[in-house]
Amino acid sequence: MNWSEGGVKLSELMLSASLRLYTLLLLIYPGSFRREYGELMIQLFRDPIGDGIRQRGFLGVIKVW
């Protein structure tokens, strides 16, 4: 999807919102676990979300979630 609104692509908004929500959900984990694995967990989420957006747009985001 290449819709734009104010110069920001919808795909960028979906990626940003998904990452923010996922990062908030990581707060459920203990701090020591987040410090050790948080960045890796975010990366492991970011890759399939980005792929899903590129391949199927919103449906790709839903599939990853």
mmCIF file of the N, C-alpha and C atoms, coordinates in Angstrom:
data_MODEL
# 
_entry.id   MODEL 
# 
loop_
_atom_site.group_PDB 
_atom_site.id 
_atom_site.type_symbol 
_atom_site.label_atom_id 
_atom_site.label_alt_id 
_atom_site.label_comp_id 
_atom_site.label_asym_id 
_atom_site.label_entity_id 
_atom_site.label_seq_id 
_atom_site.pdbx_PDB_ins_code 
_atom_site.Cartn_x 
_atom_site.Cartn_y 
_atom_site.Cartn_z 
_atom_site.occupancy 
_atom_site.B_iso_or_equiv 
_atom_site.pdbx_formal_charge 
_atom_site.auth_seq_id 
_atom_site.auth_comp_id 
_atom_site.auth_asym_id 
_atom_site.auth_atom_id 
_atom_site.pdbx_PDB_model_num 
ATOM 1   N N  . MET A 1 1  ? 0.845  -1.183  0.000  1.00 0.00 ? 1  MET A N  1 
ATOM 2   C CA . MET A 1 1  ? 0.000  0.000   0.000  1.00 0.00 ? 1  MET A CA 1 
ATOM 3   C C  . MET A 1 1  ? 0.879  1.231   0.000  1.00 0.00 ? 1  MET A C  1 
ATOM 4   N N  . ASN A 1 2  ? 0.627  2.119   -0.901 1.00 0.00 ? 2  ASN A N  1 
ATOM 5   C CA . ASN A 1 2  ? 1.428  3.323   -0.980 1.00 0.00 ? 2  ASN A CA 1 
ATOM 6   C C  . ASN A 1 2  ? 0.593  4.578   -0.771 1.00 0.00 ? 2  ASN A C  1 
ATOM 7   N N  . TRP A 1 3  ? -0.446 4.472   0.026  1.00 0.00 ? 3  TRP A N  1 
ATOM 8   C CA . TRP A 1 3  ? -1.239 5.654   0.319  1.00 0.00 ? 3  TRP A CA 1 
ATOM 9   C C  . TRP A 1 3  ? -0.396 6.608   1.136  1.00 0.00 ? 3  TRP A C  1 
ATOM 10  N N  . SER A 1 4  ? -0.569 7.881   0.885  1.00 0.00 ? 4  SER A N  1 
ATOM 11  C CA . SER A 1 4  ? 0.180  8.878   1.650  1.00 0.00 ? 4  SER A CA 1 
ATOM 12  C C  . SER A 1 4  ? -0.784 9.863   2.264  1.00 0.00 ? 4  SER A C  1 
ATOM 13  N N  . GLU A 1 5  ? -0.418 10.330  3.422  1.00 0.00 ? 5  GLU A N  1 
ATOM 14  C CA . GLU A 1 5  ? -1.192 11.374  4.082  1.00 0.00 ? 5  GLU A CA 1 
ATOM 15  C C  . GLU A 1 5  ? -0.191 12.306  4.735  1.00 0.00 ? 5  GLU A C  1 
ATOM 16  N N  . GLY A 1 6  ? -0.118 13.517  4.245  1.00 0.00 ? 6  GLY A N  1 
ATOM 17  C CA . GLY A 1 6  ? 0.831  14.465  4.808  1.00 0.00 ? 6  GLY A CA 1 
ATOM 18  C C  . GLY A 1 6  ? 2.275  14.035  4.601  1.00 0.00 ? 6  GLY A C  1 
ATOM 19  N N  . GLY A 1 7  ? 2.553  13.291  3.543  1.00 0.00 ? 7  GLY A N  1 
ATOM 20  C CA . GLY A 1 7  ? 3.907  12.876  3.244  1.00 0.00 ? 7  GLY A CA 1 
ATOM 21  C C  . GLY A 1 7  ? 4.352  11.627  3.991  1.00 0.00 ? 7  GLY A C  1 
ATOM 22  N N  . VAL A 1 8  ? 3.503  11.100  4.864  1.00 0.00 ? 8  VAL A N  1 
ATOM 23  C CA . VAL A 1 8  ? 3.849  9.886   5.616  1.00 0.00 ? 8  VAL A CA 1 
ATOM 24  C C  . VAL A 1 8  ? 3.055  8.723   5.042  1.00 0.00 ? 8  VAL A C  1 
ATOM 25  N N  . LYS A 1 9  ? 3.761  7.669   4.674  1.00 0.00 ? 9  LYS A N  1 
ATOM 26  C CA . LYS A 1 9  ? 3.095  6.506   4.096  1.00 0.00 ? 9  LYS A CA 1 
ATOM 27  C C  . LYS A 1 9  ? 2.320  5.745   5.157  1.00 0.00 ? 9  LYS A C  1 
ATOM 28  N N  . LEU A 1 10 ? 1.211  5.182   4.741  1.00 0.00 ? 10 LEU A N  1 
ATOM 29  C CA . LEU A 1 10 ? 0.394  4.367   5.635  1.00 0.00 ? 10 LEU A CA 1 
ATOM 30  C C  . LEU A 1 10 ? 1.208  3.188   6.170  1.00 0.00 ? 10 LEU A C  1 
ATOM 31  N N  . SER A 1 11 ? 2.053  2.624   5.330  1.00 0.00 ? 11 SER A N  1 
ATOM 32  C CA . SER A 1 11 ? 2.872  1.492   5.767  1.00 0.00 ? 11 SER A CA 1 
ATOM 33  C C  . SER A 1 11 ? 3.804  1.894   6.905  1.00 0.00 ? 11 SER A C  1 
ATOM 34  N N  . GLU A 1 12 ? 4.353  3.103   6.856  1.00 0.00 ? 12 GLU A N  1 
ATOM 35  C CA . GLU A 1 12 ? 5.222  3.587   7.928  1.00 0.00 ? 12 GLU A CA 1 
ATOM 36  C C  . GLU A 1 12 ? 4.439  3.772   9.227  1.00 0.00 ? 12 GLU A C  1 
ATOM 37  N N  . LEU A 1 13 ? 3.202  4.246   9.099  1.00 0.00 ? 13 LEU A N  1 
ATOM 38  C CA . LEU A 1 13 ? 2.359  4.421   10.278 1.00 0.00 ? 13 LEU A CA 1 
ATOM 39  C C  . LEU A 1 13 ? 2.006  3.078   10.912 1.00 0.00 ? 13 LEU A C  1 
ATOM 40  N N  . MET A 1 14 ? 1.690  2.081   10.073 1.00 0.00 ? 14 MET A N  1 
ATOM 41  C CA . MET A 1 14 ? 1.366  0.754   10.595 1.00 0.00 ? 14 MET A CA 1 
ATOM 42  C C  . MET A 1 14 ? 2.572  0.135   11.292 1.00 0.00 ? 14 MET A C  1 
ATOM 43  N N  . LEU A 1 15 ? 3.753  0.285   10.714 1.00 0.00 ? 15 LEU A N  1 
ATOM 44  C CA . LEU A 1 15 ? 4.966  -0.257  11.313 1.00 0.00 ? 15 LEU A CA 1 
ATOM 45  C C  . LEU A 1 15 ? 5.253  0.431   12.636 1.00 0.00 ? 15 LEU A C  1 
ATOM 46  N N  . SER A 1 16 ? 5.176  1.735   12.647 1.00 0.00 ? 16 SER A N  1 
ATOM 47  C CA . SER A 1 16 ? 5.452  2.499   13.862 1.00 0.00 ? 16 SER A CA 1 
ATOM 48  C C  . SER A 1 16 ? 4.466  2.154   14.981 1.00 0.00 ? 16 SER A C  1 
ATOM 49  N N  . ALA A 1 17 ? 3.187  2.096   14.653 1.00 0.00 ? 17 ALA A N  1 
ATOM 50  C CA . ALA A 1 17 ? 2.169  1.784   15.662 1.00 0.00 ? 17 ALA A CA 1 
ATOM 51  C C  . ALA A 1 17 ? 2.348  0.365   16.198 1.00 0.00 ? 17 ALA A C  1 
ATOM 52  N N  . SER A 1 18 ? 2.646  -0.584  15.325 1.00 0.00 ? 18 SER A N  1 
ATOM 53  C CA . SER A 1 18 ? 2.853  -1.960  15.764 1.00 0.00 ? 18 SER A CA 1 
ATOM 54  C C  . SER A 1 18 ? 4.057  -2.073  16.692 1.00 0.00 ? 18 SER A C  1 
ATOM 55  N N  . LEU A 1 19 ? 5.139  -1.403  16.336 1.00 0.00 ? 19 LEU A N  1 
ATOM 56  C CA . LEU A 1 19 ? 6.340  -1.449  17.176 1.00 0.00 ? 19 LEU A CA 1 
ATOM 57  C C  . LEU A 1 19 ? 6.110  -0.789  18.532 1.00 0.00 ? 19 LEU A C  1 
ATOM 58  N N  . ARG A 1 20 ? 5.379  0.311   18.542 1.00 0.00 ? 20 ARG A N  1 
ATOM 59  C CA . ARG A 1 20 ? 5.081  0.974   19.826 1.00 0.00 ? 20 ARG A CA 1 
ATOM 60  C C  . ARG A 1 20 ? 4.242  0.071   20.718 1.00 0.00 ? 20 ARG A C  1 
ATOM 61  N N  . LEU A 1 21 ? 3.225  -0.551  20.143 1.00 0.00 ? 21 LEU A N  1 
ATOM 62  C CA . LEU A 1 21 ? 2.369  -1.439  20.922 1.00 0.00 ? 21 LEU A CA 1 
ATOM 63  C C  . LEU A 1 21 ? 3.155  -2.635  21.431 1.00 0.00 ? 21 LEU A C  1 
ATOM 64  N N  . TYR A 1 22 ? 3.963  -3.231  20.587 1.00 0.00 ? 22 TYR A N  1 
ATOM 65  C CA . TYR A 1 22 ? 4.762  -4.381  20.999 1.00 0.00 ? 22 TYR A CA 1 
ATOM 66  C C  . TYR A 1 22 ? 5.739  -3.992  22.115 1.00 0.00 ? 22 TYR A C  1 
ATOM 67  N N  . THR A 1 23 ? 6.357  -2.840  21.977 1.00 0.00 ? 23 THR A N  1 
ATOM 68  C CA . THR A 1 23 ? 7.290  -2.364  23.002 1.00 0.00 ? 23 THR A CA 1 
ATOM 69  C C  . THR A 1 23 ? 6.557  -2.164  24.333 1.00 0.00 ? 23 THR A C  1 
ATOM 70  N N  . LEU A 1 24 ? 5.354  -1.637  24.286 1.00 0.00 ? 24 LEU A N  1 
ATOM 71  C CA . LEU A 1 24 ? 4.567  -1.483  25.513 1.00 0.00 ? 24 LEU A CA 1 
ATOM 72  C C  . LEU A 1 24 ? 4.237  -2.841  26.124 1.00 0.00 ? 24 LEU A C  1 
ATOM 73  N N  . LEU A 1 25 ? 3.916  -3.808  25.288 1.00 0.00 ? 25 LEU A N  1 
ATOM 74  C CA . LEU A 1 25 ? 3.607  -5.144  25.798 1.00 0.00 ? 25 LEU A CA 1 
ATOM 75  C C  . LEU A 1 25 ? 4.824  -5.795  26.453 1.00 0.00 ? 25 LEU A C  1 
ATOM 76  N N  . LEU A 1 26 ? 6.005  -5.437  26.006 1.00 0.00 ? 26 LEU A N  1 
ATOM 77  C CA . LEU A 1 26 ? 7.218  -5.985  26.609 1.00 0.00 ? 26 LEU A CA 1 
ATOM 78  C C  . LEU A 1 26 ? 7.388  -5.536  28.060 1.00 0.00 ? 26 LEU A C  1 
ATOM 79  N N  . LEU A 1 27 ? 6.700  -4.477  28.448 1.00 0.00 ? 27 LEU A N  1 
ATOM 80  C CA . LEU A 1 27 ? 6.784  -4.009  29.837 1.00 0.00 ? 27 LEU A CA 1 
ATOM 81  C C  . LEU A 1 27 ? 6.213  -5.026  30.819 1.00 0.00 ? 27 LEU A C  1 
ATOM 82  N N  . ILE A 1 28 ? 5.457  -5.979  30.303 1.00 0.00 ? 28 ILE A N  1 
ATOM 83  C CA . ILE A 1 28 ? 4.908  -7.044  31.149 1.00 0.00 ? 28 ILE A CA 1 
ATOM 84  C C  . ILE A 1 28 ? 6.027  -7.924  31.695 1.00 0.00 ? 28 ILE A C  1 
ATOM 85  N N  . TYR A 1 29 ? 7.087  -8.070  30.910 1.00 0.00 ? 29 TYR A N  1 
ATOM 86  C CA . TYR A 1 29 ? 8.211  -8.906  31.330 1.00 0.00 ? 29 TYR A CA 1 
ATOM 87  C C  . TYR A 1 29 ? 9.020  -8.211  32.425 1.00 0.00 ? 29 TYR A C  1 
ATOM 88  N N  . PRO A 1 30 ? 9.685  -8.981  33.269 1.00 0.00 ? 30 PRO A N  1 
ATOM 89  C CA . PRO A 1 30 ? 10.554 -8.384  34.295 1.00 0.00 ? 30 PRO A CA 1 
ATOM 90  C C  . PRO A 1 30 ? 11.676 -7.559  33.652 1.00 0.00 ? 30 PRO A C  1 
ATOM 91  N N  . GLY A 1 31 ? 12.098 -6.532  34.359 1.00 0.00 ? 31 GLY A N  1 
ATOM 92  C CA . GLY A 1 31 ? 13.129 -5.633  33.847 1.00 0.00 ? 31 GLY A CA 1 
ATOM 93  C C  . GLY A 1 31 ? 14.410 -6.334  33.456 1.00 0.00 ? 31 GLY A C  1 
ATOM 94  N N  . SER A 1 32 ? 14.844 -7.289  34.254 1.00 0.00 ? 32 SER A N  1 
ATOM 95  C CA . SER A 1 32 ? 16.089 -7.996  33.937 1.00 0.00 ? 32 SER A CA 1 
ATOM 96  C C  . SER A 1 32 ? 15.960 -8.767  32.621 1.00 0.00 ? 32 SER A C  1 
ATOM 97  N N  . PHE A 1 33 ? 14.790 -9.344  32.377 1.00 0.00 ? 33 PHE A N  1 
ATOM 98  C CA . PHE A 1 33 ? 14.555 -10.070 31.129 1.00 0.00 ? 33 PHE A CA 1 
ATOM 99  C C  . PHE A 1 33 ? 14.556 -9.099  29.958 1.00 0.00 ? 33 PHE A C  1 
ATOM 100 N N  . ARG A 1 34 ? 13.892 -7.952  30.111 1.00 0.00 ? 34 ARG A N  1 
ATOM 101 C CA . ARG A 1 34 ? 13.843 -6.947  29.039 1.00 0.00 ? 34 ARG A CA 1 
ATOM 102 C C  . ARG A 1 34 ? 15.224 -6.427  28.709 1.00 0.00 ? 34 ARG A C  1 
ATOM 103 N N  . ARG A 1 35 ? 16.034 -6.178  29.737 1.00 0.00 ? 35 ARG A N  1 
ATOM 104 C CA . ARG A 1 35 ? 17.379 -5.676  29.486 1.00 0.00 ? 35 ARG A CA 1 
ATOM 105 C C  . ARG A 1 35 ? 18.204 -6.686  28.685 1.00 0.00 ? 35 ARG A C  1 
ATOM 106 N N  . GLU A 1 36 ? 18.028 -7.947  28.986 1.00 0.00 ? 36 GLU A N  1 
ATOM 107 C CA . GLU A 1 36 ? 18.819 -8.972  28.301 1.00 0.00 ? 36 GLU A CA 1 
ATOM 108 C C  . GLU A 1 36 ? 18.274 -9.308  26.921 1.00 0.00 ? 36 GLU A C  1 
ATOM 109 N N  . TYR A 1 37 ? 16.965 -9.385  26.772 1.00 0.00 ? 37 TYR A N  1 
ATOM 110 C CA . TYR A 1 37 ? 16.369 -9.885  25.534 1.00 0.00 ? 37 TYR A CA 1 
ATOM 111 C C  . TYR A 1 37 ? 15.479 -8.895  24.789 1.00 0.00 ? 37 TYR A C  1 
ATOM 112 N N  . GLY A 1 38 ? 15.225 -7.736  25.372 1.00 0.00 ? 38 GLY A N  1 
ATOM 113 C CA . GLY A 1 38 ? 14.266 -6.795  24.785 1.00 0.00 ? 38 GLY A CA 1 
ATOM 114 C C  . GLY A 1 38 ? 14.578 -6.391  23.357 1.00 0.00 ? 38 GLY A C  1 
ATOM 115 N N  . GLU A 1 39 ? 15.820 -5.992  23.095 1.00 0.00 ? 39 GLU A N  1 
ATOM 116 C CA . GLU A 1 39 ? 16.175 -5.548  21.737 1.00 0.00 ? 39 GLU A CA 1 
ATOM 117 C C  . GLU A 1 39 ? 16.039 -6.688  20.731 1.00 0.00 ? 39 GLU A C  1 
ATOM 118 N N  . LEU A 1 40 ? 16.441 -7.880  21.124 1.00 0.00 ? 40 LEU A N  1 
ATOM 119 C CA . LEU A 1 40 ? 16.307 -9.041  20.240 1.00 0.00 ? 40 LEU A CA 1 
ATOM 120 C C  . LEU A 1 40 ? 14.840 -9.346  19.965 1.00 0.00 ? 40 LEU A C  1 
ATOM 121 N N  . MET A 1 41 ? 14.012 -9.265  20.989 1.00 0.00 ? 41 MET A N  1 
ATOM 122 C CA . MET A 1 41 ? 12.579 -9.529  20.803 1.00 0.00 ? 41 MET A CA 1 
ATOM 123 C C  . MET A 1 41 ? 11.954 -8.504  19.861 1.00 0.00 ? 41 MET A C  1 
ATOM 124 N N  . ILE A 1 42 ? 12.350 -7.251  20.003 1.00 0.00 ? 42 ILE A N  1 
ATOM 125 C CA . ILE A 1 42 ? 11.826 -6.209  19.114 1.00 0.00 ? 42 ILE A CA 1 
ATOM 126 C C  . ILE A 1 42 ? 12.267 -6.474  17.680 1.00 0.00 ? 42 ILE A C  1 
ATOM 127 N N  . GLN A 1 43 ? 13.527 -6.848  17.498 1.00 0.00 ? 43 GLN A N  1 
ATOM 128 C CA . GLN A 1 43 ? 14.013 -7.145  16.147 1.00 0.00 ? 43 GLN A CA 1 
ATOM 129 C C  . GLN A 1 43 ? 13.282 -8.339  15.546 1.00 0.00 ? 43 GLN A C  1 
ATOM 130 N N  . LEU A 1 44 ? 13.050 -9.358  16.368 1.00 0.00 ? 44 LEU A N  1 
ATOM 131 C CA . LEU A 1 44 ? 12.351 -10.540 15.877 1.00 0.00 ? 44 LEU A CA 1 
ATOM 132 C C  . LEU A 1 44 ? 10.885 -10.259 15.554 1.00 0.00 ? 44 LEU A C  1 
ATOM 133 N N  . PHE A 1 45 ? 10.345 -9.196  16.100 1.00 0.00 ? 45 PHE A N  1 
ATOM 134 C CA . PHE A 1 45 ? 8.987  -8.763  15.764 1.00 0.00 ? 45 PHE A CA 1 
ATOM 135 C C  . PHE A 1 45 ? 9.013  -7.827  14.555 1.00 0.00 ? 45 PHE A C  1 
ATOM 136 N N  . ARG A 1 46 ? 9.999  -6.936  14.520 1.00 0.00 ? 46 ARG A N  1 
ATOM 137 C CA . ARG A 1 46 ? 10.082 -5.924  13.466 1.00 0.00 ? 46 ARG A CA 1 
ATOM 138 C C  . ARG A 1 46 ? 10.207 -6.561  12.077 1.00 0.00 ? 46 ARG A C  1 
ATOM 139 N N  . ASP A 1 47 ? 11.006 -7.597  11.964 1.00 0.00 ? 47 ASP A N  1 
ATOM 140 C CA . ASP A 1 47 ? 11.229 -8.205  10.650 1.00 0.00 ? 47 ASP A CA 1 
ATOM 141 C C  . ASP A 1 47 ? 9.949  -8.770  10.035 1.00 0.00 ? 47 ASP A C  1 
ATOM 142 N N  . PRO A 1 48 ? 9.201  -9.635  10.735 1.00 0.00 ? 48 PRO A N  1 
ATOM 143 C CA . PRO A 1 48 ? 7.975  -10.148 10.110 1.00 0.00 ? 48 PRO A CA 1 
ATOM 144 C C  . PRO A 1 48 ? 6.887  -9.085  9.916  1.00 0.00 ? 48 PRO A C  1 
ATOM 145 N N  . ILE A 1 49 ? 6.829  -8.098  10.803 1.00 0.00 ? 49 ILE A N  1 
ATOM 146 C CA . ILE A 1 49 ? 5.854  -7.013  10.611 1.00 0.00 ? 49 ILE A CA 1 
ATOM 147 C C  . ILE A 1 49 ? 6.179  -6.254  9.327  1.00 0.00 ? 49 ILE A C  1 
ATOM 148 N N  . GLY A 1 50 ? 7.454  -5.909  9.153  1.00 0.00 ? 50 GLY A N  1 
ATOM 149 C CA . GLY A 1 50 ? 7.860  -5.203  7.931  1.00 0.00 ? 50 GLY A CA 1 
ATOM 150 C C  . GLY A 1 50 ? 7.580  -6.021  6.685  1.00 0.00 ? 50 GLY A C  1 
ATOM 151 N N  . ASP A 1 51 ? 7.895  -7.307  6.733  1.00 0.00 ? 51 ASP A N  1 
ATOM 152 C CA . ASP A 1 51 ? 7.621  -8.188  5.594  1.00 0.00 ? 51 ASP A CA 1 
ATOM 153 C C  . ASP A 1 51 ? 6.123  -8.268  5.318  1.00 0.00 ? 51 ASP A C  1 
ATOM 154 N N  . GLY A 1 52 ? 5.344  -8.409  6.384  1.00 0.00 ? 52 GLY A N  1 
ATOM 155 C CA . GLY A 1 52 ? 3.889  -8.491  6.223  1.00 0.00 ? 52 GLY A CA 1 
ATOM 156 C C  . GLY A 1 52 ? 3.309  -7.244  5.595  1.00 0.00 ? 52 GLY A C  1 
ATOM 157 N N  . ILE A 1 53 ? 3.795  -6.088  6.018  1.00 0.00 ? 53 ILE A N  1 
ATOM 158 C CA . ILE A 1 53 ? 3.315  -4.821  5.451  1.00 0.00 ? 53 ILE A CA 1 
ATOM 159 C C  . ILE A 1 53 ? 3.674  -4.744  3.973  1.00 0.00 ? 53 ILE A C  1 
ATOM 160 N N  . ARG A 1 54 ? 4.911  -5.092  3.638  1.00 0.00 ? 54 ARG A N  1 
ATOM 161 C CA . ARG A 1 54 ? 5.334  -5.023  2.231  1.00 0.00 ? 54 ARG A CA 1 
ATOM 162 C C  . ARG A 1 54 ? 4.547  -5.992  1.350  1.00 0.00 ? 54 ARG A C  1 
ATOM 163 N N  . GLN A 1 55 ? 4.245  -7.168  1.877  1.00 0.00 ? 55 GLN A N  1 
ATOM 164 C CA . GLN A 1 55 ? 3.598  -8.180  1.060  1.00 0.00 ? 55 GLN A CA 1 
ATOM 165 C C  . GLN A 1 55 ? 2.077  -8.041  0.992  1.00 0.00 ? 55 GLN A C  1 
ATOM 166 N N  . ARG A 1 56 ? 1.448  -7.693  2.139  1.00 0.00 ? 56 ARG A N  1 
ATOM 167 C CA . ARG A 1 56 ? -0.015 -7.731  2.171  1.00 0.00 ? 56 ARG A CA 1 
ATOM 168 C C  . ARG A 1 56 ? -0.649 -6.509  2.814  1.00 0.00 ? 56 ARG A C  1 
ATOM 169 N N  . GLY A 1 57 ? 0.145  -5.530  3.187  1.00 0.00 ? 57 GLY A N  1 
ATOM 170 C CA . GLY A 1 57 ? -0.417 -4.337  3.804  1.00 0.00 ? 57 GLY A CA 1 
ATOM 171 C C  . GLY A 1 57 ? -1.016 -4.637  5.171  1.00 0.00 ? 57 GLY A C  1 
ATOM 172 N N  . PHE A 1 58 ? -2.199 -4.083  5.414  1.00 0.00 ? 58 PHE A N  1 
ATOM 173 C CA . PHE A 1 58 ? -2.859 -4.242  6.709  1.00 0.00 ? 58 PHE A CA 1 
ATOM 174 C C  . PHE A 1 58 ? -3.090 -5.712  7.056  1.00 0.00 ? 58 PHE A C  1 
ATOM 175 N N  . LEU A 1 59 ? -3.452 -6.514  6.064  1.00 0.00 ? 59 LEU A N  1 
ATOM 176 C CA . LEU A 1 59 ? -3.676 -7.939  6.317  1.00 0.00 ? 59 LEU A CA 1 
ATOM 177 C C  . LEU A 1 59 ? -2.397 -8.629  6.781  1.00 0.00 ? 59 LEU A C  1 
ATOM 178 N N  . GLY A 1 60 ? -1.258 -8.179  6.286  1.00 0.00 ? 60 GLY A N  1 
ATOM 179 C CA . GLY A 1 60 ? 0.010  -8.723  6.731  1.00 0.00 ? 60 GLY A CA 1 
ATOM 180 C C  . GLY A 1 60 ? 0.282  -8.412  8.188  1.00 0.00 ? 60 GLY A C  1 
ATOM 181 N N  . VAL A 1 61 ? -0.110 -7.209  8.626  1.00 0.00 ? 61 VAL A N  1 
ATOM 182 C CA . VAL A 1 61 ? 0.038  -6.826  10.040 1.00 0.00 ? 61 VAL A CA 1 
ATOM 183 C C  . VAL A 1 61 ? -0.841 -7.708  10.908 1.00 0.00 ? 61 VAL A C  1 
ATOM 184 N N  . ILE A 1 62 ? -2.080 -7.896  10.491 1.00 0.00 ? 62 ILE A N  1 
ATOM 185 C CA . ILE A 1 62 ? -3.011 -8.730  11.244 1.00 0.00 ? 62 ILE A CA 1 
ATOM 186 C C  . ILE A 1 62 ? -2.482 -10.151 11.365 1.00 0.00 ? 62 ILE A C  1 
ATOM 187 N N  . LYS A 1 63 ? -1.927 -10.669 10.288 1.00 0.00 ? 63 LYS A N  1 
ATOM 188 C CA . LYS A 1 63 ? -1.414 -12.036 10.307 1.00 0.00 ? 63 LYS A CA 1 
ATOM 189 C C  . LYS A 1 63 ? -0.270 -12.192 11.323 1.00 0.00 ? 63 LYS A C  1 
ATOM 190 N N  . VAL A 1 64 ? 0.614  -11.208 11.407 1.00 0.00 ? 64 VAL A N  1 
ATOM 191 C CA . VAL A 1 64 ? 1.728  -11.291 12.362 1.00 0.00 ? 64 VAL A CA 1 
ATOM 192 C C  . VAL A 1 64 ? 1.212  -11.188 13.788 1.00 0.00 ? 64 VAL A C  1 
ATOM 193 N N  . TRP A 1 65 ? 0.269  -10.286 14.028 1.00 0.00 ? 65 TRP A N  1 
ATOM 194 C CA . TRP A 1 65 ? -0.259 -10.143 15.379 1.00 0.00 ? 65 TRP A CA 1 
ATOM 195 C C  . TRP A 1 65 ? -1.025 -11.378 15.763 1.00 0.00 ? 65 TRP A C  1 
# 
